[in-house]
Amino acid sequence: MDEYLNKTESTVPASKALLSDINLPITLLALAFSVFIFAQISNLGQAARSMKWQSDNLDRQIASLTESEKRFNDLIQQREALVQQSQQVQGRYTEMLTDLIELAEDDADARAIVEKYRIQRQQRQDQNAGAAGAAGAAEPTPSPTP
């Protein structure tokens, strides 16, 4: 019986040693898992801050684009008056040059001006008027001076 008791006493410390040998890797594994979870939570916080910054930036860019669009539309309206005025001036010059070309048929001074600046009629064909309307739609255009 002493042998039996001695056997159990000798096996008990071995099982306690085995349990302590298992506890150490489990503890290290739990510690590593805790560090991993902490790192993941920290990364999620960083990502949330980054997303908030991007969202704020996007809101500022949208506001800036909206303001730019308003200014662009205002500039277009301001420029429309200038475009109309330039079209009127171009029409006046066209009429004046047409009159000059017609006057050049009879007047030597007008003919000298037309020849000096090489003023001639530019043929434009109107799709609705056809070939008959093309002769009436001719506009004089000054050639570029050298």
C-alpha atoms as a printed R data frame, in Angstrom:
    type eleno elety resid chain resno       x       y        z
1   ATOM     1    CA   MET     A     1   0.000   0.000    0.000
2   ATOM     2    CA   ASP     A     2   2.891   2.223    0.582
3   ATOM     3    CA   GLU     A     3   3.754   1.728   -2.952
4   ATOM     4    CA   TYR     A     4   0.320   2.838   -4.028
5   ATOM     5    CA   LEU     A     5   0.468   5.899   -1.837
6   ATOM     6    CA   ASN     A     6   3.910   6.715   -3.078
7   ATOM     7    CA   LYS     A     7   2.732   6.368   -6.634
8   ATOM     8    CA   THR     A     8  -0.144   8.771   -6.176
9   ATOM     9    CA   GLU     A     9   2.047  11.270   -4.391
10  ATOM    10    CA   SER     A    10   4.576  11.149   -7.172
11  ATOM    11    CA   THR     A    11   1.909  11.543   -9.875
12  ATOM    12    CA   VAL     A    12   0.207  14.489   -8.219
13  ATOM    13    CA   PRO     A    13   3.145  16.844   -8.495
14  ATOM    14    CA   ALA     A    14   3.606  15.774  -12.099
15  ATOM    15    CA   SER     A    15   0.007  16.693  -12.953
16  ATOM    16    CA   LYS     A    16   0.402  20.050  -11.155
17  ATOM    17    CA   ALA     A    17   3.525  20.688  -13.197
18  ATOM    18    CA   LEU     A    18   1.610  19.760  -16.334
19  ATOM    19    CA   LEU     A    19  -1.157  22.228  -15.450
20  ATOM    20    CA   SER     A    20   1.341  25.007  -14.838
21  ATOM    21    CA   ASP     A    21   3.023  24.150  -18.152
22  ATOM    22    CA   ILE     A    22  -0.357  24.504  -19.944
23  ATOM    23    CA   ASN     A    23  -1.310  27.708  -18.124
24  ATOM    24    CA   LEU     A    24   1.741  29.598  -19.339
25  ATOM    25    CA   PRO     A    25   1.062  29.168  -23.095
26  ATOM    26    CA   ILE     A    26  -2.654  29.845  -22.598
27  ATOM    27    CA   THR     A    27  -1.823  32.992  -20.631
28  ATOM    28    CA   LEU     A    28   0.610  34.135  -23.319
29  ATOM    29    CA   LEU     A    29  -1.955  33.376  -26.003
30  ATOM    30    CA   ALA     A    30  -4.650  35.330  -24.122
31  ATOM    31    CA   LEU     A    31  -2.233  38.223  -23.664
32  ATOM    32    CA   ALA     A    32  -1.351  38.243  -27.382
33  ATOM    33    CA   PHE     A    33  -5.047  38.125  -28.298
34  ATOM    34    CA   SER     A    34  -5.734  41.046  -25.943
35  ATOM    35    CA   VAL     A    35  -2.960  43.082  -27.576
36  ATOM    36    CA   PHE     A    36  -4.342  42.205  -31.019
37  ATOM    37    CA   ILE     A    37  -7.880  43.290  -30.021
38  ATOM    38    CA   PHE     A    38  -6.507  46.527  -28.530
39  ATOM    39    CA   ALA     A    39  -4.619  47.257  -31.776
40  ATOM    40    CA   GLN     A    40  -7.743  46.604  -33.835
41  ATOM    41    CA   ILE     A    41  -9.846  48.929  -31.663
42  ATOM    42    CA   SER     A    42  -7.134  51.582  -31.905
43  ATOM    43    CA   ASN     A    43  -7.063  51.234  -35.707
44  ATOM    44    CA   LEU     A    44 -10.845  51.546  -35.873
45  ATOM    45    CA   GLY     A    45 -10.644  54.783  -33.890
46  ATOM    46    CA   GLN     A    46  -7.979  56.106  -36.270
47  ATOM    47    CA   ALA     A    47 -10.089  55.112  -39.280
48  ATOM    48    CA   ALA     A    48 -13.141  56.837  -37.772
49  ATOM    49    CA   ARG     A    49 -11.149  60.059  -37.284
50  ATOM    50    CA   SER     A    50  -9.865  59.818  -40.846
51  ATOM    51    CA   MET     A    51 -13.380  59.312  -42.225
52  ATOM    52    CA   LYS     A    52 -14.670  62.298  -40.229
53  ATOM    53    CA   TRP     A    53 -11.836  64.459  -41.605
54  ATOM    54    CA   GLN     A    54 -12.633  63.326  -45.146
55  ATOM    55    CA   SER     A    55 -16.331  64.022  -44.630
56  ATOM    56    CA   ASP     A    56 -15.590  67.522  -43.313
57  ATOM    57    CA   ASN     A    57 -13.278  68.154  -46.263
58  ATOM    58    CA   LEU     A    58 -15.945  66.969  -48.667
59  ATOM    59    CA   ASP     A    59 -18.509  69.310  -47.107
60  ATOM    60    CA   ARG     A    60 -16.104  72.240  -47.479
61  ATOM    61    CA   GLN     A    61 -15.407  71.341  -51.103
62  ATOM    62    CA   ILE     A    62 -19.127  71.094  -51.877
63  ATOM    63    CA   ALA     A    63 -19.713  74.518  -50.319
64  ATOM    64    CA   SER     A    64 -16.784  75.942  -52.289
65  ATOM    65    CA   LEU     A    65 -18.062  74.458  -55.562
66  ATOM    66    CA   THR     A    66 -21.564  75.794  -54.917
67  ATOM    67    CA   GLU     A    67 -20.168  79.279  -54.306
68  ATOM    68    CA   SER     A    68 -17.989  79.014  -57.420
69  ATOM    69    CA   GLU     A    69 -20.988  77.983  -59.492
70  ATOM    70    CA   LYS     A    70 -22.926  81.046  -58.264
71  ATOM    71    CA   ARG     A    71 -20.002  83.322  -59.163
72  ATOM    72    CA   PHE     A    72 -19.674  81.622  -62.555
73  ATOM    73    CA   ASN     A    73 -23.359  82.195  -63.327
74  ATOM    74    CA   ASP     A    74 -23.064  85.845  -62.253
75  ATOM    75    CA   LEU     A    75 -20.041  86.300  -64.527
76  ATOM    76    CA   ILE     A    76 -21.920  84.752  -67.438
77  ATOM    77    CA   GLN     A    77 -24.764  87.223  -66.943
78  ATOM    78    CA   GLN     A    78 -22.302  90.113  -66.769
79  ATOM    79    CA   ARG     A    79 -20.548  88.956  -69.927
80  ATOM    80    CA   GLU     A    80 -23.793  88.551  -71.879
81  ATOM    81    CA   ALA     A    81 -24.149  92.320  -72.079
82  ATOM    82    CA   LEU     A    82 -20.596  92.611  -73.414
83  ATOM    83    CA   VAL     A    83 -21.239  89.873  -75.975
84  ATOM    84    CA   GLN     A    84 -24.380  91.629  -77.206
85  ATOM    85    CA   GLN     A    85 -22.495  94.904  -77.415
86  ATOM    86    CA   SER     A    86 -19.656  93.275  -79.385
87  ATOM    87    CA   GLN     A    87 -22.195  91.695  -81.748
88  ATOM    88    CA   GLN     A    88 -23.717  95.125  -82.355
89  ATOM    89    CA   VAL     A    89 -20.285  96.628  -83.041
90  ATOM    90    CA   GLN     A    90 -19.470  93.740  -85.389
91  ATOM    91    CA   GLY     A    91 -22.766  94.341  -87.202
92  ATOM    92    CA   ARG     A    92 -21.933  98.027  -87.585
93  ATOM    93    CA   TYR     A    93 -18.484  97.236  -88.952
94  ATOM    94    CA   THR     A    94 -19.991  94.747  -91.362
95  ATOM    95    CA   GLU     A    95 -22.468  97.328  -92.602
96  ATOM    96    CA   MET     A    96 -19.722  99.936  -92.917
97  ATOM    97    CA   LEU     A    97 -17.442  97.599  -94.847
98  ATOM    98    CA   THR     A    98 -20.314  96.522  -97.097
99  ATOM    99    CA   ASP     A    99 -21.027 100.162  -97.842
100 ATOM   100    CA   LEU     A   100 -17.310 100.718  -98.493
101 ATOM   101    CA   ILE     A   101 -17.198  97.820 -100.976
102 ATOM   102    CA   GLU     A   102 -20.286  99.153 -102.760
103 ATOM   103    CA   LEU     A   103 -18.787 102.636 -102.785
104 ATOM   104    CA   ALA     A   104 -15.520 101.233 -104.198
105 ATOM   105    CA   GLU     A   105 -17.344 100.434 -107.439
106 ATOM   106    CA   ASP     A   106 -17.703 104.173 -108.177
107 ATOM   107    CA   ASP     A   107 -15.128 105.950 -105.966
108 ATOM   108    CA   ALA     A   108 -11.372 105.703 -106.528
109 ATOM   109    CA   ASP     A   109 -10.500 106.532 -102.892
110 ATOM   110    CA   ALA     A   110 -12.801 103.792 -101.586
111 ATOM   111    CA   ARG     A   111 -11.335 101.400 -104.160
112 ATOM   112    CA   ALA     A   112  -7.804 102.263 -102.936
113 ATOM   113    CA   ILE     A   113  -8.807 101.510  -99.337
114 ATOM   114    CA   VAL     A   114 -10.424  98.208 -100.332
115 ATOM   115    CA   GLU     A   115  -7.349  97.177 -102.272
116 ATOM   116    CA   LYS     A   116  -4.884  98.358  -99.617
117 ATOM   117    CA   TYR     A   117  -6.549  96.401  -96.800
118 ATOM   118    CA   ARG     A   118  -7.766  93.610  -99.123
119 ATOM   119    CA   ILE     A   119 -11.337  93.914  -97.989
120 ATOM   120    CA   GLN     A   120 -13.597  91.400  -99.667
121 ATOM   121    CA   ARG     A   121 -16.952  89.767  -99.197
122 ATOM   122    CA   GLN     A   122 -17.025  86.448  -97.424
123 ATOM   123    CA   GLN     A   123 -19.532  84.071  -98.940
124 ATOM   124    CA   ARG     A   124 -21.805  82.427  -96.351
125 ATOM   125    CA   GLN     A   125 -24.431  80.006  -97.439
126 ATOM   126    CA   ASP     A   126 -27.587  79.937  -95.441
127 ATOM   127    CA   GLN     A   127 -29.044  76.445  -95.388
128 ATOM   128    CA   ASN     A   128 -32.640  77.708  -95.553
129 ATOM   129    CA   ALA     A   129 -32.059  80.237  -98.343
130 ATOM   130    CA   GLY     A   130 -29.992  77.972 -100.576
131 ATOM   131    CA   ALA     A   131 -27.740  79.230 -103.356
132 ATOM   132    CA   ALA     A   132 -29.979  82.230 -104.205
133 ATOM   133    CA   GLY     A   133 -29.700  83.602 -100.670
134 ATOM   134    CA   ALA     A   134 -25.935  83.106 -100.585
135 ATOM   135    CA   ALA     A   135 -25.271  86.129 -102.771
136 ATOM   136    CA   GLY     A   136 -27.343  88.363 -100.486
137 ATOM   137    CA   ALA     A   137 -25.778  86.987  -97.299
138 ATOM   138    CA   ALA     A   138 -22.241  87.916  -98.248
139 ATOM   139    CA   GLU     A   139 -20.362  89.906  -95.627
140 ATOM   140    CA   PRO     A   140 -17.204  91.874  -96.145
141 ATOM   141    CA   THR     A   141 -14.276  90.846  -94.007
142 ATOM   142    CA   PRO     A   142 -11.017  92.672  -93.711
143 ATOM   143    CA   SER     A   143  -7.990  90.555  -94.399
144 ATOM   144    CA   PRO     A   144  -5.251  90.620  -91.797
145 ATOM   145    CA   THR     A   145  -2.655  93.260  -92.454
146 ATOM   146    CA   PRO     A   146   0.936  92.063  -92.738
